[in-house]
Amino acid sequence: MIETRNLTKEFNGLVAVDHISFSVKRGEIFGLLGPNGAGKTTTIRMLATLTRPTAGTATVGDYDIVKDDNEVRKLIGLVSEKIIMYDRLTAKENLWFFGRLYNIQKEVLNTRIDELLELVQLGKWKDVQVGTFSSGMRQRMNVIRALLNMPEVLLLDEPTLGLDPQSTVEVREFIKKINRENKMTIILTTHMMIEADLLCDRIGIIDHGKIAALDTSPHLKRRVSGADTTIFEFEIANLTTNMVSSIQSLECVGSASRDNATRIRVHAHGNNAFDIIIDTIRAEKGKINSVKNLEPTLEDVFLHITGHDVRDNADQKIPMKGHRRFMPRRRVR
Amino acid sequence: MGIRGLISQSLMVTWKDLMELFRNKMGLIMLVLMPIFMMSMVGFIYPSDTSISDVSIALVNDDEGHAGYPSASAMLVAALEQMSTDTGMMTITNASSFDEVRDMIQSGEIDGGIVISSNFTSSLIVGKQGIVTIVTDESNPQMSMSLQFALKEVFEQIGTWVAEQNVQLLSPTTINATNSLAIVKPYSVRTEGSVPGELSYFDFMAPGLMAMTVMMSVMTGLPAAISHEREVGTLDGMMVAPINRLTIILGKTLAQTARGLLQGTLILTLAVVLFGVTIHGSILLIFALLLLGVFSFVGLGVVITSFAKDQETAMMVMMTLMFPMMFLSGVFFPIQQMPWYMQDISRALPLTYAATALRKVMVLGANIGMITTELAVLIGFGAVMTTIAVPVFKRAMTK
């Protein structure tokens, strides 16, 4: 459905996207995971025909994003990081305006607007100005705006950025639902590991404009652990330094790190590693409160592949919740 | 889709922009207040004629007289005092010397002074001219000019009157009160305008102000609106729709034009109702001219839009262009008052032509045949700018 070949974008000599190649199958949810500034948004904007690539090509549904840009536009819906809604227009007026830009017949558009509003439980807010909506409501509006033209491909740029936990869950559920029910192909960008893990069939890890790894979430995780590494987390009431160093010195332990006063995280190999570690702790008279068998997270994957933590640069741009509403509106008439 | 799609989608953009405008209460109030402020400010600050009132003048009478003759200066002073009580033009205080007058001007006590020379009477007796010096406050050139003008007029009149008396004495048989004036001043000059009625500064200013408001709304409103949408992100919503890129400018231009015309109409109404301006030409032609003005400025607006990446830059570019245009286009000051090089710059600005054409139509009642030069310039400028603007905009929109 979507194919990019060496897609590249430079801004004044700065390479934002560096020869990216990937393909997305019809009906798939594909995630671009990476810190801010990795090139996710630029990639999405190129696929949405809003930015022209400096080099390389991409096709959406067999249409070239540069040569057949208007054909591509008919196929796609874009949920941008910024909310594409006019505050002084009502929910219905907003959808009507954008719908008419797609030349949707008036009767068809009318029913579709009602359906979409119902779909995100905003039916009764139809005639209320969007400026008064909460950020969760605005984001839901932002998503259904992109669905007006019944796109085959939905491009989502950080769809849950700046939302409260409840709205985040709602939006994620909704994305899954439209993918399942409408067989819609979805590309989404995120810097949240959990989001990529929960939603995406395949994940492309993107860092410094390059795709560092591309696979399904389980496959990516296996890359870190290998087949026989397991991660345990012990909660020991009377954890001592001695205990930590004896665990560390065990043959079957790859690494052991003390997280806090009572918790220790152990990477172990081999079938009987668990028994050996338990015996060691008992021998030191440790009281084990709990044991967890941890799966490697995408964070571990990211660290393993790129050599740095996602948060290293992700922290630079933490959005204030609902920040848009406090932005001064300089509109000179 | 073709041309019909382009038009109907542009109208959607216009509808959306106007909805946003009319729901913005504060913005609407400003929209109405701005022309009112403009009109009253400019109208009341600039005096409608050159008369002055309540100017304080210090009078120094150094005249020593001439033995055996009546003092000529006393007569002059009496005439001055008579005039100031009659017209309220000035209040006269006495001072002792030229130096004192200078000190008083410097301390701001008075606006100017009159010094009658010591040999005033004796000069007249021996057949020479009597000398009167007018001292002005040069820190206030406008005032100084008016004062000089007014006082010269006063002395001219007094001088004429004295001359009349003198010629009557020369030959009492042939010259009398009825023909003495014709002998002293053989010419009388009268002024009459080409249209009847008294014209005020408003008649001069209103057409220019209208032209300016309407065109500025396109030139500044368009970049402001587009760069605002770009910053907020809503522009992307339009850009991802399968529409011709021109739809966006076309729609926005229509909205801005509507806004500009609304303000223009407001100015026109205010000018007629509040400031007594009479329109001598056709209203239809006035609006046609305003629309033409819009057309000639759209291109420029679009070019600014394409180059200004954010609203702040757009505002700055617009301010830089707006101020010279405002003052050089003869909206507030006649172009003819400017030095030649400024006049040349003025002739390069399209607003000049729009203002001139509009003034000709509104004040002088000109018809379309009399403003062909202005029309040609406006159409030409508009066509050239639009030709440049369209490809520039298309390129700027897909970076």
Contacts between the chains, C-beta under 8 A, distances in Angstrom:
chain1	res1	chain2	res2	distance
A	48	B	236	7.8
A	48	B	240	5.4
A	49	B	239	7.8
A	49	B	240	6.9
A	49	B	398	7.4
A	50	B	236	5.9
A	50	B	239	5.6
A	50	B	240	6.5
A	50	B	398	7.3
A	51	B	398	7.3
A	51	B	399	6.0
A	52	B	398	5.3
A	52	B	399	6.6
A	69	B	398	7.8
A	70	B	242	4.7
A	71	B	242	7.7
A	73	B	240	5.7
A	73	B	241	6.4
A	73	B	242	4.1
A	74	B	242	4.8
A	76	B	240	6.8
A	77	B	240	7.9
A	78	B	236	6.8
A	78	B	237	7.9
A	78	B	240	4.7
A	80	B	233	5.8
A	80	B	236	5.3
A	80	B	237	7.8
A	81	B	233	7.6
A	82	B	232	6.7
A	82	B	233	2.7
A	82	B	234	7.9
A	82	B	236	7.4
A	83	B	233	6.8
A	84	B	233	5.9
A	84	B	234	5.2
A	84	B	236	6.1
A	84	B	237	3.6
A	85	B	234	7.1
A	86	B	16	6.7
A	86	B	20	6.0
A	86	B	234	6.2
A	88	B	19	6.9
A	88	B	20	4.7
A	88	B	23	4.2
A	88	B	24	6.4
A	89	B	16	6.8
A	89	B	19	6.0
A	89	B	20	6.8
A	89	B	23	7.8
A	93	B	16	7.9
A	93	B	19	6.7
A	97	B	12	6.0
A	97	B	15	7.6
A	97	B	16	4.9
A	98	B	237	6.0
A	98	B	241	6.8
A	100	B	8	7.7
A	100	B	9	6.9
A	100	B	12	4.8
A	101	B	9	5.8
A	101	B	12	6.4
A	101	B	238	6.5
A	101	B	241	3.9
A	101	B	243	5.4
A	101	B	247	7.9
A	102	B	241	5.8
A	102	B	242	6.8
A	103	B	1	6.6
A	103	B	5	6.3
A	103	B	9	7.6
A	103	B	242	7.9
A	129	B	23	7.4
A	145	B	237	7.0
A	330	B	228	7.6
A	330	B	311	6.0
A	330	B	312	7.9
A	331	B	24	7.8
A	331	B	27	7.3
A	331	B	224	7.2
A	331	B	228	5.5
A	332	B	220	7.6
A	332	B	224	5.2
A	332	B	311	8.0
A	332	B	315	6.4
A	333	B	21	7.3
A	333	B	24	7.6
A	333	B	27	4.8
A	333	B	30	6.3
A	333	B	31	6.3
A	333	B	221	7.0
A	333	B	224	7.6
A	333	B	259	7.6
